[in-house]
Amino acid sequence: MYSPKLDEDIQQKLIDKIYDLYIYRTDKYLKQNPGKEFMTLTKGKTTKKPLLPFMIKAHLEQNYTIGTFAGKGKNNRTYTKFICFDVDLKEDDNLAKWFTYKVAETLREMGINEYYISHSGGKGYHIEVFFEDLIPVKLAYKFYLLVLRFTDLYSYSDKGKIEFRPTEKEGVKLPLGLNQKYYQTGGYCGFCSEFERLRMLDEQEEINYFLNIQKIKRKKISKIVKKYKNYFEESNKKIQENKKTGTIENEIEETGEVLEQYQELGIYNQTEDEIFSKAMDYYRNGLKRTGTRHNVCLLLAKFLRYNGLEKGEAEQELKNWMKRQDEKTYRTPLEDSLKDIEKIVNWVYENNKSLVPPKKDLSISFDEINTIVTNCPQKNQKLLMYALLVHSKRYATEGGVFYMTFKQMEETTGLGFRTVFRQINELEELKMIEVVERNGKNFEYDYSLQKPISKPNRYRIKMKNENQSEKIELKDNFQDCLLEFYSDKQLKDLLPRRQYQYFIS
């Protein structure tokens, strides 16, 4: 965290850098005094003074906080020096981090690595991109919409969750100062380490980080917007529709456009070749992230047995493999990891474990389906609960605990991330599931993907099935289960009209 008391030379460098990166117009700016809201100051109207260096100095010394706007340029067009994705989810810091990572990942995928993340001082983050030449706000806004489109977060652009800044009317506060609203308890607006769970940088780290911020050419954004012109038009159309029809929740709940029938995950029916290829990839390329060592060693022990190695040979080969791994990809001390390998290999060979696990004879009961139908009011809850139930039958431990990623939930149900995230909490409130372990704050860095990966939550199904009710083989989708267990008349009585039309008609 930056200290307000610094060497004058360093402070001057910071002031110069702020002007270089952020300040386009000096006749209009934001000012926030301790404990107050921001006020807009315009030279000649609400103040006599333009934005001057001594004000930036006071900002750095945390006496008050300054913000900046976009401004008019040639041909009366509005320009800015930078783009800010302003992530603001006051109610959920974990979701704010998730949104921030999704935006950052999309920027990387678009070929933009020069982005910088800072904490807003409240419960939010700024992701900023800076330009060598001024960029028209209209072009910058199109790029902003594209990024949100590719992250599936465009629905939040007009909900105050991920806002575009700056514009001529909407300013944004500068970093390296305080959110004066929280001046008594902190509220520092500082830069973060993306790959360390958005850890706030310490003083010297932050100074070096800030002074070395790189700009990109405006032309790079122009090319991206031109390349994905159709996506922008579709995104803009979708946002206008959302403004007319109401919230994204209404869109999901009242229409079936974004919903597809339950789809099995590919991992449910992996072939021998697929598992072999996966094992070979780990054998050749090693561990990719922390938290996977034990399971990968188990897979490789089966892989070595499959390839005809004797128990002693497999153990030695796996130990040699472990010694070659990058220490960043595992946490357990090497000596303990080697002992674990001995236990793994012994278990695999003593129990004749094959590379391809035998398929489970899975069934689902009337009681289970009936519990979902009668206890989950919304159709999205029914879809997600069925997906969780199926997944638990395949992967739950003897204690009933299993993990399932949000991406897997999206894939099986056809629901969007935000809906899945919200419905998990609602299913917990309905006492249909127990969230045994929440891992939203725990990120593991994947060295193959070169990005942080959020660890999945761990769940337990809380539905009781004490009666030996009628059972059927596991069906491909929730609709088939309904048709197996209920008559058409019963379904009409049980389900609201819209849900009957969606699931049955």
N, C-alpha and C positions, 0 to 999 in steps of 0.2 A: 504493500500500500504506500502510495506517495505521501511524503511528509510535507506540510506547508512551509517548513523552514529548510530551505536549501541554499546552496551556494548561488550567488547572484548570476554567475556565468551559466550555470545549468538552468536556472530559472528563465533566463533570457532565451536560451535555446528552446525551451519548452514553449515559451510565448511565440517565438518565431515559427515553430512547427505548427502550433495551433492556427495561426494566421494562414500559413501555407496550405494546410489540409482542409480547414473548415470555413474560414471567413471569406464570403464573397461580397456581402453588403455590410456597410457599417452604419447606415442610416436607420436601420431597424434591427432590434435585438430583444432577447428575453432577459429578464433579471428576476432573481428569486432571493429574497431576504430570509434569514433564519426563521423557521416556523411558519413561513408564508407560502402562498401559491405564486406561480410565475405571473409576472406582468409584462406586457408588451410595451416597449419604449420606442417611439418614432421621433427622430430629430425634426424639430420644427412644430411638433404637435404635443407630445407628452414629455419631451425632454429637449434641452438645448444642446446636449452633447452627443456626438456620434460614438460608436464603439471604439474605444481607445486602448492602447497597450496596458495602461495602468489598471483598467478594469479586468483584463485577462489576468494580470498579476494578482489582483484581489480575489479573482476566481480560484487561482491556484493556491492562494493562502487561506481559502475556505471562508472568507468573510461574507461573500454572497456568491451566487451561481449565475453564470451567463449561458445563454442559448443563442442559436443562430438560425437565420432564415435563408431561403433561396431568394433570388432577386431578378429584376428585369435586366435584359441585355440588348443585344442587337435585334432589330426588327420587332422590338417589343416582346420578345420571347423570354420565358422565365428559365434561368439557369441555376445550376448548383455545382459545387466542387466535389460532392460526394453523395452516395446513396446510403441511407440508414434503414435497415429492417428493425423496427422497434417492437420487440416481443414483450407484451405486457399481459401477464396472467396473474393478477394479484391473488386469486384464490388457490393457485396451485403452482408452487415453485418447481416441482418435478416435471410438470407438463411444459412449463416455460423452458426448462433445459432441453426437453425432448424436441420442442419446436425449434430451438436454437440449433441443435445438432442437425435437424432435418434440413434447415435452410443452408447451413454450412456445407453439408454433404452435397446438396444440389449445386451449389456454387462450384465446388471442386469438380463435379461431373460435367459442368459446363466449361471447364477449363480455366476457371478463375480461382487461383490459389491465394491471391493478394486480398484477403478479407481479414477483418480484425474484430474480435469480440470483446465487449466490455459489459460490466454490470451496470444496470441503470440506477442503482442506489436504493431500489425498492425490491419488488419481486419481478424482475424482468431483465432483458438483455438487449444490447444493440449489436447488430452485425453490420459492419460498415465497409464500403468499397470506395476508394479515392481515385481521382482522375487527374491526369497530366494536363488536360484541357477541359474547359467547362463543358458540362453535358446538359442538354435541354431537359427540363423536368419532365416533359411529356415523354421523351425517350426513356428516361430513367424509370418512370412509372410503368411503362410497358414491360421493361425488364423485370421490375418488381413483381408484376402480375405473372410473368412467365415462371419465375422462380417458385412462386406460391402454387402455380398450376402443377409443376413437376413434383412438388412436395405433398400434393393433395391437401394443401392448407389454404387454397384460395378462398374458401368459404369464410375465413376469419379476417379477410382484408377489410371488410366493412363492419366488423363486430368489435373493433377496438382491441383485437388480440395481437395482430401483427400489422402494424401501421407503416405507411410509407412516410419518410421524412428526409429532408426538409422540403416544404413547399413555400410559396409566397405568403401563405396565411398560417401555416402550421410549422412552428419551429421545433428545434430539438436541443436539449442541453448539451454543453460541451463535456468531455470527459475530464478526469483528473481534478474533479471538484466534488462537492457534496450535493446530494438531494436534500436541500435545506428543510424539506418537510420532516425529515428524520434526523436532523442535525444533532439531537441530543443522544441518539442511540446508534449513530453510525451514518448509514446512507451514502457511503463513498461510491463514486462512479469511476471505477477503475477497470483496467484491462485484465483479461482472464487467460489462463492456459487451457486451450481447447481440449487437449488430450490428457488432462489431469482433472477431469470432472468439473471443468470451469473454475478451477482454483484461482483465487485472486492473486495476482503477482505481488511480490514484495517490492520494496522501494527501488532498489537498484535494477532488478529485473524489469520493472515497469518503465523506468526512464530509458533504458537501452531499447526495450521493445518499441516504445512510442517514437523515439528519435529515428528508428530504422524502418518505420512504416513506408511501404512502397506504393506508388500510384500505378494505374494502368491507363492505357489509351482509350479514349471514348469510342474509337473505331471498333474495339473488341466487343463492346456492348451492342453497337449498331449491327454488327455481323450476326450476333446471336439472335437479336430481335428479328432481323430479316429472315434468318434461317427458319425460325419457328413462328412465322407470322400467323399461320392458321391456329396454332395453339393459343396465341394471344387473343385472337378474335373470339375463340371458343370460351376462353377464361372470362373475358369481359362480358360476353353474353350471359354466362352463368351467374356472374355477380349481379348483373342487373335483374335477372330472374329472382335471385335470392332476396333482393331488396323489395321486390313486389310481393313475393309470396310469404315472407316471414323468415323465421329462424331456420338454420340448417337442421335442427332437430325436427322441425315440422316437415321439412323436405324428406327426411329419412323415414319418419314415422308414418306420414300420410301418403307416400307414393312408394312404389316398388321398383323405381327406376334403377337405384343403385344396388338393389338386392338380387343376388343370384342364389340358386339352390345350393344347399350344402355340397361341398366337393371334398373328397378325400385328399389328404396330403400325400405327396409322392413318397414320403418316407414310410407310409403304411404298407406299401407293396414294392419295396426295393428288390430288384433282381440280384442274382449272384454277381453278375458283371458290374452292376452299379456299386455294390458293397466292396467288391475287389478293387475297383478303380479308386474309390474313396480311401481305402487302406493304403493302396500304392502311392497315392498323393501324399499322405502323411509320412509314409516310409521315406519317400524321396525328398520332400520339402519341409518336413518337420512340423512342430507345433506352430499354431498361428496366433494363439492368444492364451492368456492365463485362465485358469479355471477349467481347462479341458484335458490336462495331463493324464489323469487316471483313466478316463474313458477312452482316450486315444491309445494308451498303453494296452488296455483291454482289447480293443479292436486289433491292434498289431499282434498281440499274442495269438489271437485266433487266426490272423492272417499268416503268421509264421507256421503254425500247426497245419493250416490248410496247404501250405507249400512243402510239407513233408519234413520239417525240421524236428529233431528229437527235442525232448524237454530241456535238456542241458544246453543244447545249441541255441534254442529259442531264447532262453533266459540270457545267455551271453550276448546274443545279437541285439536283443532289446535294450540291454544295459549299455552297450556300445552306442546304440542309437540315442539313448537318453543323454549320454555324455556329450553328444554333438549339438544338443539343443541350445539355443540362445537363452541365457539366464533371464531375459526379460519376459519370456513366454511361460514361465512357471514360478510359483511362489515357494513350494515345498523344497527344503534343502535337498541337494543332490543325493546325499547319503541316504536320506529317508525315502527319496524317490526310488533309489535302487533297491531298497528293502521291499518297497511296495511292489516293484516288478517281480520279485521272487514270489510273493504271495499271489499275484495275478497269474503268472505263468503256471504255478502249481495248481491253482483252481481250474484254469482252462484245460490243462492236460488230465487232471484227476477226474474231471466231470465230462470229458470228451466234448467240449463246447465247439460247435461248428461256426464257420464264418457267417453263414446265413442262418439266423435264428428260425426255429420252427414257427409256423403261423399259429397264432392263438385261435382257439375256437370261441369266438366272441358271440355273445347273445345279449339281447336287450329285453327287458320285461315290460309288461303292461303297467305295473306299478311305477316304473321309472318314467315312462312316457306320460302317464296320467299325472304324475307329480309335476312334470314340466308344463303340461297343458293347463293345469288348474292353479299353479302357483306363480307362473310367469305371465303377468298381464299383457306385456307388449310382445309383438311378434319378433322383434330383434332379440329380446331376452330368450324367447323359445329357441331361435336359431343358434344363438351363442351357447346356451345351456346344453343343447344337444351335442354341439361340437366338443364342448368340454367333457361331457359324459363319455363320448366315443374315445377321445384322446386318453382319458383316465383309464379306460378299460385296457388300453394297449400299453400304457407306460407307467401307471401308478405303482409305487412300491408296496410292500406288504402293509405298510401303515396308511396306504391310500394317498400318499403325497406324489404329485407329478408337477412338471413345469410345462408351460406352453407359451410360446412367444406371441406377442401381439400380431406380428406379421403372419404367423400360422393361423391365428384366429381370423384375421382379415381374409386370408386365402380360402379357408374352409367355409366361411359364412357369406362372403361377398360384401361385408360391411366395411365402412371406412374406419380408419384408426381412431378418430375422436369418438365415434359411436361405440366401438369395442371398449375403449378405455373407460367410458362412462358406464357402460352396461356391466362391466366387471364389478364396479362399486355397487351398482344396484342389485346385482345377483347376490353379493355379499350381504347387503341389507335385507334381502328377501330370505336369507339363511339357506340359500341353495348351495353356496360354496363357502369355503373358508380360505382366505388368503393367508397361507401359512407364513410366507416370507415375501415382503415387498422389496424389490431390488431396483426400483426406479432411480435411486441415487448411485447405484453401483455400476460403473462402466468399466469394461475391459477393453484394452486397446488391441485391435486385430492387426497384426503386422503384415498380413497378406493383403487385406483390404485398405490398410493405412488409414483407419478411422476408428473411433471409439464405438463399441457395441454395448448396448445396455443388457445387463443380465436379466433373464426372464424371472417373473414372479413364480412362486411355488404355491400350488393350490391343493385343496382336498374337497371332494364332492361330499356334501352333507345330506344328500337324499338317503332316506332309509328304505330298504327293500326287504323287510323281514318276512313277508308272506311269499310263499312259493307260487307266485302268479304266473300266468301264461307268458312264455318266452318265445321269441323268434330270433332267427339269425340276424346279425347286425345288418341294417339296411344302408344303402348308399346315401339316403337323405332322410330328413325329418318327415317330409311329406309321405314317403312310403310307409313309415312307421305308423303315422296317423291312419292311413287307409287299411293297414293290417289289423289294427286294434279297435277301430270305431266304425260304426255305420255312418252313412251320409247324414242321417237325421241327428245322430248324436253329435257329430261335428258341428252341424248348424246350431245346435243348442249350446255347445261348449265355447265356440269361437265367436268373437265379434264379427260382424258382416265383412269388414275389410280384411280381416285375417283369414276368414273362410275363403274369400275370393283369391287372396294371395296364395295360400297354401294348397287349396283344393281345386278351385276353378281355373 
